[in-house]
Amino acid sequence: MTGTIKWFDDKKGFGFIKPDESSEDVFLHRSALHSDENRDMYSGDRITFLVQEREKGPAAQDVKLIKNEIKLPQFKTKTKQNKRESIKSDKKFVDLGLTSELLHAVRDEGYEEPTPIQAQAIPYILKGRDLLGCAQTGTGKTAAFALPTLQSIAKQKDKQHHIRILIVAPTRELAIQINNSFNNYGRYTGLRTTVIYGGVGQNPQVKQLRKGVDIVVATPGRLLDLMRQGYVKLGHVKVLILDEGDRMLDMGFIHDIRKIIKQTPKKGRQTLLFSATIPKGVKKLAKSILTNPVEINISPEKPTLDIIKQYVFLISKNKKQALLQELLADKKVSKALVFTRTKRKANRVVKRLQKRGVRAQPIHGNKSQNARQRALKKFRTGKIRVLVATDVASRGLDVEDISHVIQYDLPDVPETYLHRIGRTARAGAGGTALAFCEGSQRQKLKEIENVIQMRVNLIKDPWNAI
Ligand code: AMP
């Protein structure tokens, strides 16, 4: 017989099986596991077993895990060259008006051609225009705002290193990443950059600020904190950049942001607002802080969506872990970012994966900043294969070669689906996005399809047993 583990208490050593062909649950004791199975069972595991009728009801015998039962669709992968071509613009970096020190840094990064948002935005930003950029992570938007703004302030030497560019981002990971980008792109400019975020001691950050920095990348909470303590003065800010505006509003940062903006000079300030989507709140914010902005819209379907293979599995809640394990058994899944709805679930999924020998780590808001950075580093360098994240922790996460994004839980907000799948296909590299949709979530899936304006491939009943 075949069936699914309904639950299994590994401490007590027993649980129940839901057989495919009977409505009566079957008792499972650890002693019934076939000698090949050197681990406990988990809810959702698919198994074969024999049934022995006992006084108290049916009990399982000779229980074996079913391995690789589902066949994943064969994903065609394009060559790296082709992938990059799909986001190429006609312009070259030298046509954009950038100085040699910035072009040099761009060459160091190995960028051959500007991405569309870079080609479109850089000339306007160099002219000092305000900008509303609708672009998701993965489009190259960081360089689009970093290169021209670095150039503008590098022209005006400031020996005292007052803060002249302020970038506000919703999460620590994103802030750290943006800071790294400014450091890299600005390496020949002599400008100093630092990053400010909460969850760690403030002293090293204060020390940097005291030395004088030209560029500050910050998350709102800690920035306000240090402003209140008098360590951050924004009176010399020339360029204010808000990244992932929609996310900042989602995370309830609007009041903090307004307080921060108030402390920057209104006159002569260049303001750039980037957001993956432009809901009402972002429009309102844009209207109140941008002056005659250029609007650039790198629509999400292009370039990213057309190079991501998307599949959605219709699956019941208690089989998700087993399906995830099956998917990860495929060697092609070389680096997977898995999304869960809650921190607890991220921990649980990781624990179960680790028990099966899968190198996995969680990353979420309950972890210390150092633990998060360590997990991220391991993921980047390939020491772990699977990173299980909540949305907040994953924002701005820039890991180059994520082969698969797996949404263990569908997001509450349909737009988040886009942010998540954008983690694969960085800078035009192709990728695969898989999502688990519970039977009751079909409406949610429809809303997602409305947002991405395309139908996803729905794989119904991966095991014919929802
Ligand atoms: P972003 O959308 O800013 O998070 O950038 C996504 C990724 O694209 C980062 O890993 C960048 O290093 C990379 N990238 C940015 N611009 C280019 C470019 N012109 N060519 C190739 N890769 C790029």
Residues whose N, C-alpha, C, O or C-beta is under 5 A from the ligand:
A	BS01	AMP	Y111 E112 E113 P114 T115 Q136 T137 G138 T139 G140 K141 T142 A143 R426 A427
